[in-house]
Amino acid sequence: MRSSDFLFFYVCVLAVIVACRCVPLLALGGRELSPRVSEALGLIPPAAFAALVANDLFDPSTAPDVPALLSALVVLAVARRTGSLIWCALTGMAAFALLAVVA
C-alpha cells in the first residue's frame, strides 16, 4: 500500500469517527433529553459489557469453562446487590482465581 493510499484511508476513517462522535454532541449540547431516551442511553454501557463477557463465556468452539461460569454467577450476585462495576470486577477476578486453583 502506498503512503498516499494509506493517508487517504486514514483521513476518511478519521472523518467518519469525528462525525459519529462529535456531531451528536454538538447537536444535542445543552438540550434536555426525555427520561426515556436518557434511560435507554444509560443501558448501552452495561449491554456492551455483557455482550463482551457473554462472548467469552459461551464460546461454541470450546468446552464450557466451569470456573468462568461459576465466577460469573458470583459476579451476578454482587452486581445485583451492589450495582458497582469495581466490586464486580474485583469479585470476578478473585472468584475466578480461587476457582481456577481449586478446580
Secondary structure as GFF3:
##gff-version 3
##sequence-region A 1 103
A	DSSP	alpha_helix	3	28	.	.	.	ID=ss1
A	DSSP	alpha_helix	35	42	.	.	.	ID=ss2
A	DSSP	alpha_helix	44	57	.	.	.	ID=ss3
A	DSSP	alpha_helix	66	82	.	.	.	ID=ss4
A	DSSP	alpha_helix	85	102	.	.	.	ID=ss5
###
